[in-house]
Each structure stands twice: as structure tokens, then as C-alpha cells.
């Protein structure tokens, strides 16, 4: 059995490959999964290592693929460790072999999809039958590894380079040639590729939530629209599953209107202030002569008359608030730490509140900086997180206010 990196205070963290750790977890132990795997071809999180060969070698797997630092004068772009599902990279100079178990650097979209299918095959066993999975994935365009002369970002203005400095550095480290699958400038559609593959594996796709980012990072593009959203898929194993809509309903602007005989959500509500909607509720019309007076329900009427008003109260609104819908507008939040790819805590908060029963266990097989853990802790749910890098777990423990393994607690009893 794999040993946890950290366990305590309803938080359990494991270091290792998601599939390998999930294989060690018992059946039916997670009630809800909220996760955001590394996006394909975006970042190299530095988990690869060279085995064998000459330790002092800078290691190269081909022309222009030296693994020296990115600012090295001989290095146009770094080497890609993308071999999950393929062949490991071998240094052409010293024959060292590169080993890397991180996700997102697969050589092709097909390898990436297969890698996530392997994770979800284990999640199916660990997740309870009524459990929910919330999968956040972003898309990308087919492009050569940044740093080559045909990279449009390389030709951007100095101002643009400064504005995109953080993103440029993180993308440059990936080094994945995304043009192997599609011609340049194609939107790859990776989230939907994964969703359709999971559907084929038997998962039920219940929602494709659009996470709209009002403060999305600017893009120096001139021949397409800027990207302002990512997708969050709700996946379940069976038609009946746990889902609590009431806890995430959006409050009504005027809750008292439900008791005032005012129609909620009538036609032209925004343009006509609901005047005609109120008239229709009373069985009347403001359009010329011939007001409706028959308030009988829809039975025994000629075709077409079933749509006329009945005088009954409009039932579109719920007393506890409205359904938030499948477009969530949530601003990103910067994290002043060494991990860049974090979603705002608002997103897992909503997913867990709706998709995890009280005191149920939340699981994130790509825990990263533990944003999902923060949400689970706030909602008083136990949390299990998995990540390849223990230093990311340390960042998460700091955010949770929990001591790192081996650290000495403060003398006053407070956590670090």
C-alpha cells in the first residue's frame, strides 16, 4: 500500500502518478471528484529525469532540442519529455533515457486522451455509484513549439511580450509540437475529444459548463477572437446520482415578488417591466380588442389555444432562487507561488456543494496547489489529493494552514 505524503485534519495527500496511486485506493471511497489535469502541450512541470548516460551532458534528443536552460545560447527551445504512451526519449549524445510520468506532454492528442481514459478507468472503481466527476479542461491551438522563428508570439511587440511574460515562459517549457496532429492554427478541441472518449467508455455526460473568465489573460492575436472560457464537464456513472441544486441556486433579486402575485420571468420582462406579463397572468391582453376571459386549463380546446393564458401563477421561478445555468462567470485569481495553473476557489466550491453529499469525500487526482482541498475544507468535506510533485503538496499545505511533513510546529501551537 502506498504511503501518504501527508495525512491529518481530514486531508490526505499522495505523491505519485495518478493511475498508480488510484490503483492502491479502496473501492467506493470517493463521493465527488473535482479536478483539472494538465492541459495538453501547455507546460512542463519539471518532473522528468534522465537515467544513465553522462550526468554532465546537457542531453539532446535531436536538432534544436537541448535540455539546457531556455536562455542557453545554443537552445532554441527545450526538449519535450512527451513519451507517455510512446517511446521514451533518448539522448543522442550520451544515450541517457528520459523518464517522465507527467500528463500533458504526450506526443499526440490521441496519447493524451488515452492517458486520461486510464485515469478515469481507475476513478470509476474508486468513485461511489452515485458520485459525480467535475472535469475542467482548457483547449489549445496547433502550433510549433514556441521559440522557433515561425512562432507568432516571437514576432510580437515588446509590450506584448511583457504582458504575456508569465504565460510565454510556461508555454515555452512544454516544447510539444502540436502541428503533428493538425495543420497550424487549428483549434484542437481537446476538451470535447476527452469528453467523447469518456462517453464511449460508459460515462454519462450530464453538463458541459462554460467557465467564463472576465479577466482572462490577453492574447496578441489579430486573426481570431481571444479565448475567454474553459469547459467543466459533469460526468456520472448512472442515471441516478447525488446532486443538490438548491445549495447553488442564485438568490432572486426580489424574493418578495413570489408572494405579491407578480409574474417572475414573463415574456418581455426586461423591455416592458412585466406590464404585459402581469396582464396575461390575469387572463387579459394589452394588444387591442378581444381580451381572454376563459381560464379553463388546456383540455377540450382546439389546437393552438393550449398556449393561451390560464390565470395561474407563473411557476418558472423557484422560491429558493434560480438555477445558475451552465455558464459560470468567475474571475481567475493569481497565486503567488511556484504553481501557475490554478482555478479560482469559487469553481470547486460550487461543484462540491452541488455534487458531494455532506461529509462525503472529495478526490482530486491532479491536486497541484490544493485549490480543491481549500474548497472541500471550507465545506467540511474530507479531501484526498494526488500529485507527482511533493513541493506542490507543500504549497497546498501552506495554503491550508497545515504543517509540512518534517516541519516543526510553532511553539504557540499554531500551524505554519
C-alpha positions in Angstrom: 0.0 0.0 0.0 1.3 3.4 -1.0 2.3 5.7 2.0 0.6 9.1 2.1 2.8 12.1 1.8 0.6 13.8 4.4 -2.4 12.7 6.5 -4.2 14.6 9.1 -7.1 17.1 9.8 -9.3 15.4 7.1 -6.7 15.9 4.4 -4.7 13.1 2.8 -2.1 13.7 0.1 -0.3 11.2 -2.0 2.8 11.7 -4.2 3.0 9.7 -7.4 1.3 9.0 -10.7 -2.4 9.4 -10.7 -3.1 6.0 -12.1 -0.7 4.2 -9.9 -2.0 5.8 -6.7 -5.6 5.3 -7.6 -4.9 1.6 -8.1 -4.0 1.5 -4.4 -7.1 3.2 -3.1 -10.1 1.1 -2.0 -13.3 0.8 -3.9 -16.2 3.3 -3.4 -14.2 5.7 -1.2 -14.7 9.0 -3.1 -18.1 10.7 -3.3 -17.0 13.5 -5.6 -14.1 14.2 -7.9 -13.2 17.8 -8.9 -10.0 18.0 -11.0 -8.2 19.9 -13.7 -5.5 17.7 -15.3 -2.5 19.5 -17.0 -3.7 20.7 -20.4 -2.1 19.2 -23.5 1.1 20.8 -24.8 1.0 23.7 -22.4 3.5 23.3 -19.6 6.4 21.1 -18.5 6.2 20.9 -14.7 9.8 19.6 -14.4 9.1 16.1 -13.2 11.2 14.4 -15.9 14.7 13.0 -15.2 17.5 11.4 -17.2 18.6 8.0 -16.3 22.0 6.6 -17.3 24.5 8.2 -19.6 26.7 11.1 -18.7 25.4 13.2 -15.8 27.3 16.3 -17.0 25.7 16.1 -20.5 23.2 18.8 -21.5 21.2 16.0 -23.2 19.7 16.4 -26.6 17.1 14.2 -28.4 17.5 15.9 -31.8 18.3 19.1 -33.6 17.3 22.1 -31.5 16.2 20.0 -28.5 18.9 20.6 -25.9 17.6 20.4 -22.4 19.9 23.2 -21.2 18.1 26.2 -19.6 15.8 28.1 -22.0 18.2 31.1 -22.1 21.1 29.0 -23.1 22.6 30.4 -26.3 22.5 27.0 -28.1 18.9 26.3 -27.1 16.1 27.4 -29.4 13.6 25.5 -27.3 13.7 22.8 -24.7 13.3 19.1 -25.3 9.9 17.5 -24.8 9.6 14.5 -22.4 6.4 13.5 -24.3 6.6 9.8 -24.3 3.6 8.6 -22.2 2.0 6.0 -24.5 5.0 6.2 -26.8 8.8 5.6 -26.7 11.0 7.3 -24.1 13.3 10.0 -25.4 17.0 9.0 -25.6 19.9 11.5 -25.6 21.7 11.3 -28.9 25.0 12.3 -27.2 25.3 10.0 -24.1 22.3 7.6 -24.7 20.6 8.6 -21.4 16.9 7.8 -21.2 14.4 10.4 -20.1 11.7 9.1 -17.7 8.6 11.3 -17.0 5.1 10.4 -15.8 3.5 13.8 -16.0 0.4 14.3 -18.1 0.0 16.9 -20.8 3.2 16.3 -22.7 2.1 13.4 -24.8 3.3 13.4 -28.4 -0.2 13.4 -29.9 -3.8 14.3 -28.8 -4.6 10.6 -29.0 -2.0 9.7 -26.5 -3.3 12.5 -24.2 -6.8 11.3 -24.4 -5.8 7.7 -23.8 -3.8 8.8 -20.7 -6.9 10.5 -19.2 -9.0 7.5 -20.1 -6.6 5.4 -18.0 -7.1 7.7 -15.0 -10.9 7.6 -15.4 -10.9 3.8 -15.6 -9.4 3.8 -12.0 -11.8 6.6 -10.9 -14.8 4.5 -11.9 -13.8 1.9 -9.3 -12.8 4.4 -6.6 -15.9 6.6 -7.0 -19.2 5.6 -5.4 -22.0 4.6 -7.7 -23.9 7.9 -7.0 -20.7 10.0 -7.2 -20.1 12.9 -9.6 -17.0 14.0 -11.5 -16.3 17.6 -12.4 -13.6 17.8 -15.1 -12.1 21.1 -16.0 -10.2 21.2 -19.3 -8.8 24.0 -21.5 -8.2 24.0 -25.2 -5.2 24.9 -27.4 -4.2 25.5 -31.0 -2.0 23.5 -33.2 1.4 25.3 -33.2 5.1 24.5 -33.3 7.0 24.7 -30.0 7.4 28.4 -29.0 10.9 29.7 -29.7 11.1 28.9 -33.4 11.1 31.6 -35.9 7.6 30.9 -37.1 6.1 31.4 -33.7 3.8 34.5 -34.0 4.3 35.3 -30.3 8.1 35.7 -31.0 7.3 38.4 -33.5 5.0 40.3 -31.1 5.9 43.8 -29.8 8.0 44.3 -26.7 4.9 45.5 -24.9 3.1 42.3 -25.9 6.0 40.2 -24.7 6.0 41.8 -21.3 2.2 41.4 -21.0 2.5 37.7 -21.8 5.7 37.1 -19.9 4.4 34.6 -17.4 2.3 32.7 -20.0 5.2 32.7 -22.5 7.6 31.2 -20.1 5.2 28.4 -19.1 4.2 27.6 -22.6 7.8 27.6 -23.9 8.8 25.0 -21.4 6.4 22.4 -22.9 8.1 22.1 -26.2 5.4 19.9 -27.7 4.9 20.2 -31.5 1.2 20.4 -31.8 1.3 20.6 -35.6 1.8 16.8 -35.8 -1.9 16.2 -35.5 -3.4 19.2 -37.3 -2.2 21.9 -39.6 -1.1 25.2 -37.9 -3.7 27.5 -36.4 -6.3 24.8 -35.8 -8.3 24.8 -32.6 -7.7 21.3 -31.4 -11.0 20.8 -29.4 -9.2 18.8 -26.8 -11.9 19.1 -24.1 -14.5 17.6 -26.4 -12.1 14.9 -27.6 -11.7 13.8 -24.0 -15.5 14.1 -23.2 -16.4 11.9 -26.2 -13.8 9.3 -25.4 -15.2 9.1 -21.8 -18.7 8.8 -23.2 -17.5 5.9 -25.3 -16.1 4.3 -22.1 -19.6 4.4 -20.5 -19.6 7.7 -18.6 -22.7 9.8 -18.7 -22.0 13.4 -19.8 -24.6 15.5 -17.9 -23.3 19.0 -18.4 -20.8 21.0 -20.4 -20.4 24.1 -18.2 -18.8 27.1 -19.8 -16.4 28.8 -17.3 -16.4 32.4 -18.5 -13.3 34.3 -17.3 -14.0 38.0 -17.3 -10.3 38.8 -16.6 -8.8 36.2 -19.0 -5.2 36.8 -20.0 -4.9 39.0 -23.0 -3.7 37.4 -26.3 -1.6 39.1 -29.0 -3.7 37.7 -31.9 -5.2 39.6 -34.8 -6.8 36.9 -37.0 -9.2 35.3 -34.4 -11.1 36.2 -31.3 -9.5 36.0 -27.9 -10.3 33.0 -25.7 -12.4 33.8 -22.7 -13.7 30.5 -21.4 -12.8 26.9 -20.4 -15.1 23.9 -20.0 -16.1 22.0 -16.9 -17.8 18.6 -17.7 -20.1 16.9 -15.2 -19.8 13.2 -15.6 -21.6 10.4 -13.7 -21.8 6.6 -13.8 -25.5 6.0 -13.7 -28.7 8.0 -14.3 -29.4 8.4 -10.6 -26.7 10.2 -8.7 -26.2 12.8 -5.9 -27.0 16.3 -6.9 -28.2 19.2 -4.7 -29.3 22.1 -6.9 -30.8 24.1 -4.0 -27.5 24.9 -2.4 -26.1 26.6 -5.5 -29.2 28.4 -6.6 -28.8 32.1 -7.3 -30.9 34.3 -5.0 -33.9 36.1 -6.5 -33.4 39.8 -6.9 -36.9 40.3 -5.3 -37.8 37.2 -3.2 -40.9 39.1 -2.0 -42.3 39.1 -5.5 -43.3 35.5 -5.2 -45.8 36.5 -2.6 -47.0 39.6 -4.3 -48.8 38.0 -7.2 -46.1 39.2 -9.6 -45.1 37.1 -12.6 -41.4 36.0 -12.5 -39.8 35.5 -15.8 -42.6 36.6 -18.1 -42.1 37.5 -21.8 -40.7 41.0 -22.4 -39.9 41.2 -18.7 -36.8 43.2 -19.4 -38.2 45.6 -22.0 -41.7 46.2 -20.8 -41.1 45.9 -17.0 -43.5 43.0 -16.9 -46.6 45.0 -17.7 -48.0 42.7 -20.3 -46.8 39.7 -18.4 -49.0 40.7 -15.4 -51.9 41.3 -17.7 -51.5 37.8 -19.2 -51.4 36.4 -15.7 -54.8 37.9 -15.2 -56.1 36.3 -18.3 -56.1 39.5 -20.4 -54.1 41.0 -23.2 -52.9 44.6 -23.9 -52.9 44.1 -27.7 -56.1 45.7 -29.0 -59.6 44.2 -28.5 -60.6 40.7 -27.6 -59.2 40.0 -24.2 -59.1 36.5 -23.0 -61.6 35.6 -20.3 -61.6 31.8 -20.4 -59.3 30.5 -17.6 -60.0 26.8 -18.1 -56.9 24.6 -18.3 -55.7 23.2 -21.6 -58.1 20.4 -22.1 -61.0 20.4 -24.6 -59.6 23.2 -26.7 -58.8 23.4 -30.4 -55.2 23.1 -31.4 -53.3 26.3 -30.7 -55.4 27.5 -27.8 -53.5 25.5 -25.3 -50.9 28.3 -25.3 -53.2 31.0 -24.1 -53.0 32.3 -20.5 -54.9 30.4 -17.7 -54.6 33.0 -15.0 -52.5 30.7 -12.9 -49.3 31.8 -11.2 -46.1 31.5 -13.3 -44.1 28.6 -11.9 -40.8 29.3 -13.7 -39.2 30.8 -10.6 -38.2 28.7 -7.5 -38.7 30.2 -4.1 -35.1 29.3 -3.2 -33.6 31.0 -6.2 -32.9 30.3 -9.9 -30.9 27.6 -11.5 -27.4 29.0 -12.1 -27.3 27.5 -15.5 -24.3 26.2 -17.4 -22.4 29.4 -17.9 -20.4 30.4 -14.8 -18.7 33.8 -14.8 -15.8 33.5 -12.4 -12.6 35.6 -12.4 -9.3 34.0 -12.2 -7.2 34.6 -9.1 -3.4 34.8 -9.1 -1.4 32.5 -6.9 1.8 34.0 -5.5 3.6 30.6 -5.5 5.5 28.4 -7.9 2.4 26.8 -9.4 0.7 28.7 -12.1 -2.3 26.6 -13.3 -4.9 27.1 -10.5 -8.6 27.7 -11.0 -10.4 30.1 -8.6 -11.8 28.5 -5.4 -15.3 29.6 -6.5 -15.3 26.8 -9.1 -14.7 23.8 -6.8 -16.9 25.3 -4.1 -19.9 25.2 -6.5 -19.0 21.7 -7.8 -18.6 20.2 -4.3 -21.6 21.9 -2.8 -23.8 20.5 -5.6 -22.2 17.2 -6.3 -20.9 15.9 -2.9 -23.1 14.8 0.0 -22.5 16.3 3.4 -19.3 14.8 4.9 -18.6 12.9 1.7 -15.0 12.6 0.5 -13.7 14.8 -2.3 -10.9 13.5 -4.5 -8.5 15.3 -6.9 -6.1 13.1 -8.8 -4.2 16.2 -10.0 -4.1 18.1 -6.8 -1.5 20.7 -7.7 -1.7 23.6 -5.2 -4.7 22.2 -3.5 -7.4 24.7 -4.5 -9.9 21.8 -4.5 -8.7 21.0 -1.0 -9.4 24.5 0.2 -12.9 24.3 -1.1 -13.5 20.9 0.4 -12.2 22.1 3.8 -14.4 25.2 3.7 -17.4 22.9 3.0 -16.3 20.4 5.7 -15.6 17.5 3.4 -12.6 15.2 3.8 -10.1 15.5 0.9 -7.8 13.2 -0.9 -5.2 14.7 -3.3 -2.7 13.1 -5.7 0.2 14.9 -7.4 3.6 13.9 -8.9 5.4 16.7 -7.1 5.7 16.8 -3.4 6.6 20.5 -3.5 3.2 21.3 -4.9 1.7 19.5 -1.9 3.9 21.7 0.3 2.3 24.8 -1.4 -1.1 23.3 -0.8 -0.3 22.6 2.9 0.8 26.2 3.3 -2.4 27.4 1.8 -4.4 25.1 4.1 -2.5 26.3 7.2 -1.2 22.8 7.8 2.4 21.9 8.7 4.6 20.3 6.0 5.9 16.8 6.7 9.0 17.0 8.9 8.5 20.6 9.9 8.5 21.7 13.5 5.1 23.2 14.7 5.3 26.7 16.1 5.7 26.9 19.9 2.4 28.7 20.4 0.6 25.8 18.9 -0.4 27.5 15.6 0.2 25.7 12.3 2.7 27.1 9.9 
